[in-house]
């Protein structure tokens, strides 16, 4: 099996204007939590340990927004792509963007926004997570390595 090609995305600071195509910045913008098709919200805490900033797949959800708020001020990074793309063509890789969440704000992902992470920039991050309760049945996956032979590297 051959190693995947590497597509590098340079992370940028999280700003309201930069994040607007993907949702809202919690703590800076007016945020809209949205449910569709009879979905119900679920609140939990996710914990991620440090890992290399290397991505070979993305997820998105169609029935609810997803709010992620780092706890304890831990910084994290997230990779996203807009809802309009479906990763049916390799050109869609050019829509990927990465953002550094400084830890003093959170993010609200708009419905159908592709994402990977947020993953910690330190040893770990704990995230308050508000999303649809039945996320397992509402999880579309774009397999970047399998379908395009490409993995995404995020540079800070």
C-alpha positions as CSV (number, residue, x, y, z in Angstrom):
1,X,0.0,0.0,0.0
2,X,1.4,3.4,-0.9
3,X,1.6,6.3,1.5
4,X,-1.0,9.0,1.0
5,X,-0.1,12.3,-0.6
6,X,0.0,15.1,2.0
7,X,-2.1,18.2,1.6
8,X,-1.0,20.9,4.1
9,X,-3.4,23.4,5.7
10,X,-2.0,26.2,7.8
11,X,-4.1,26.9,10.9
12,X,-5.3,30.5,11.3
13,X,-6.5,32.3,14.5
14,X,-10.2,31.9,15.1
15,X,-12.1,35.1,14.2
16,X,-15.8,35.7,13.8
17,X,-15.3,36.7,10.1
18,X,-13.1,33.8,9.3
19,X,-15.4,31.3,11.1
20,X,-18.6,32.7,9.6
21,X,-18.9,30.1,6.8
22,X,-18.8,27.3,9.3
23,X,-20.9,28.7,12.2
24,X,-20.5,31.1,15.1
25,X,-17.8,31.8,17.7
26,X,-19.3,31.2,21.1
27,X,-18.4,34.1,23.4
28,X,-18.2,36.6,20.5
29,X,-21.2,36.0,18.2
30,X,-24.9,35.5,18.6
31,X,-25.1,31.7,18.4
32,X,-28.0,29.7,17.0
33,X,-28.5,26.1,18.2
34,X,-30.6,24.3,15.6
35,X,-32.3,20.9,15.5
36,X,-34.0,19.2,12.5
37,X,-36.1,16.1,11.9
38,X,-37.2,15.6,15.5
39,X,-33.6,15.5,16.9
40,X,-32.9,16.2,20.5
41,X,-29.9,17.8,22.0
42,X,-27.4,16.0,24.2
43,X,-24.8,17.5,26.5
44,X,-21.6,15.8,27.4
45,X,-17.8,16.4,27.9
46,X,-15.4,15.0,25.3
47,X,-11.7,14.5,26.2
48,X,-9.0,14.2,23.6
49,X,-5.4,13.5,24.2
50,X,-2.6,15.1,22.1
51,X,-2.1,13.5,18.7
52,X,-0.3,14.4,15.5
53,X,-2.3,17.0,13.5
54,X,-2.8,14.5,10.7
55,X,-6.3,13.8,9.3
56,X,-7.5,11.2,6.8
57,X,-11.3,11.6,7.2
58,X,-13.9,14.3,8.1
59,X,-17.4,14.0,9.7
60,X,-20.5,16.1,9.4
61,X,-24.0,16.0,10.9
62,X,-27.3,17.0,9.2
63,X,-29.8,17.2,12.0
64,X,-28.2,19.6,14.5
65,X,-25.6,22.2,15.1
66,X,-22.6,21.1,17.3
67,X,-21.3,23.4,20.0
68,X,-17.8,22.7,21.4
69,X,-16.4,24.8,24.2
70,X,-12.9,24.1,25.6
71,X,-12.9,23.8,29.4
72,X,-10.1,25.2,31.5
73,X,-8.7,27.4,28.8
74,X,-7.0,24.6,26.8
75,X,-6.2,25.6,23.2
76,X,-7.2,23.3,20.4
77,X,-7.2,23.2,16.6
78,X,-10.1,22.2,14.3
79,X,-10.1,21.4,10.5
80,X,-13.3,22.3,8.6
81,X,-14.8,22.5,5.2
82,X,-18.1,24.2,4.2
83,X,-21.4,22.4,3.9
84,X,-21.6,23.1,0.2
85,X,-18.9,20.6,-0.7
86,X,-19.5,16.8,-0.7
87,X,-15.9,15.5,-1.3
88,X,-17.0,13.9,-4.5
89,X,-14.0,15.5,-6.3
90,X,-10.4,16.0,-5.1
91,X,-10.8,19.8,-5.8
92,X,-12.9,20.0,-2.7
93,X,-9.7,19.5,-0.6
94,X,-8.9,23.1,-1.5
95,X,-11.9,24.3,0.6
96,X,-10.3,23.0,3.8
97,X,-9.4,25.5,6.6
98,X,-8.0,25.0,10.0
99,X,-8.5,27.3,13.1
100,X,-6.8,27.6,16.4
101,X,-9.3,27.9,19.3
102,X,-7.4,29.8,21.9
103,X,-9.4,28.3,24.8
104,X,-11.2,31.5,25.8
105,X,-14.1,30.9,23.3
106,X,-15.9,28.0,21.8
107,X,-17.3,27.2,18.4
108,X,-20.7,26.4,17.1
109,X,-20.6,24.3,13.9
110,X,-23.3,25.0,11.4
111,X,-25.4,22.0,10.3
112,X,-23.5,19.9,7.7
113,X,-20.1,21.6,8.3
114,X,-17.4,19.1,7.7
115,X,-15.0,18.8,10.7
116,X,-12.1,16.9,12.3
117,X,-11.3,17.7,15.9
118,X,-10.9,19.9,17.8
119,X,-7.7,18.4,19.0
120,X,-5.5,19.8,21.8
121,X,-2.4,21.8,21.2
122,X,-1.2,20.8,24.7
123,X,-1.4,17.4,26.3
124,X,-5.3,17.2,26.3
125,X,-8.5,19.2,25.9
126,X,-11.8,18.7,27.6
127,X,-14.7,20.1,25.6
128,X,-18.3,20.8,26.6
129,X,-20.2,19.3,23.6
130,X,-23.8,20.0,22.7
131,X,-25.0,18.0,19.6
132,X,-27.8,15.7,18.5
133,X,-28.4,12.8,20.9
134,X,-28.4,10.2,18.1
135,X,-25.2,11.4,16.4
136,X,-24.2,7.8,15.5
137,X,-27.0,7.6,12.9
138,X,-26.3,11.2,11.7
139,X,-22.6,11.0,10.9
140,X,-21.6,11.3,7.2
141,X,-17.9,10.6,6.6
142,X,-15.6,11.8,3.9
143,X,-12.7,9.3,3.5
144,X,-9.9,11.5,2.2
145,X,-7.1,8.9,2.3
146,X,-9.3,6.1,0.9
147,X,-11.0,8.1,-1.9
148,X,-8.3,10.6,-2.9
149,X,-5.1,9.0,-1.6
150,X,-4.6,12.2,0.5
151,X,-4.1,12.9,4.1
152,X,-4.3,16.4,5.6
153,X,-1.4,17.8,7.7
154,X,-2.3,20.8,9.8
155,X,0.6,23.3,10.4
156,X,0.4,25.9,13.2
